[in-house]
Amino acid sequence: MSVRPVFLGDRFVSWLETPVPVLRLEIVRIGVPLAVLGFMSSRVAHADEWLGGAGFRVPDLGTSDYRQPLYLAALPDGAAWAVAIVLVLSGLALAAGFRARQAAAVFACATAYVALSDRLAAFSVSKLAPVVAIALAASPCGRRLGFDAWRKKTKRPARALPSEVTSGSVRFFQVLLPVIYCASGIAKARGDWLGDSYVLWSHLHDSYQTAVTVAVANITPKTAWPLLQWVVLVFEAGAPLWFAVARTRKIVLVVGLGMHFMIGIMFGPVLWFAVLMSTLLAASYLPSELLDRAAARVTRC
């Protein structure tokens, strides 16, 4: 009896089609838009200066340049406030699970527009927001932990809400994170991180420092900083391997969450980036058994 060979493409398709805990998707749906809105809250409060003509805007460079892939002129004040309102409402609707996929599509458009319009202040959060929102719009998100799920359960109490979904978007997040970490690790290695053992320590003295930063800098022994620097570098540069291997996945999950926690409490405005990355990390790599138990306990939405 002949055995049909298993091709790499077949394994990839099987991996994409394997059901995953529904909470992997819903955690991203709830956490990411709230982190993005938290980051942009100070900008939204001054939408006429942010997107309109009241504030400073980088002029049209007039040439093709990666720093300005598309020039967007200032909006009239009313239109600027309208875009800001759409951004906030679509983000809140997405987090609340109210027509989640439609809200994700609108949120993707709004975040893409503001990231291109405000290139001077575009940050990792600004750039990741439309990417994640597009992935959510293409997914079956909103089936649990949201308004629509609660409404369906209320109309048909006997109907069990799904505990698993088949979603390429979850797989996309699981690939996206190690790629981001690896790219960051390579950039660090190509910079000063291999030649200077105190680059990480020097980051604590920037303008983003908090009271926690000062305390940690004073308490932590000098000899610990080269070790911590190597931990970060090895974690990031080797992320595709660490997350691909089951034996190391839980370890690097703890390391990654710990790293983002420290970033959040020690680097002021970078808090929202830490929340966004922690959300993606937890949703993508928390043990499936833990997520399944959590979904089983929440039966009303």
Order of alpha helices (4+ residues) and beta strands (2+ residues): alpha-beta-alpha-alpha-alpha-alpha-alpha-alpha-beta-alpha-alpha-alpha-alpha-alpha-alpha-alpha-alpha
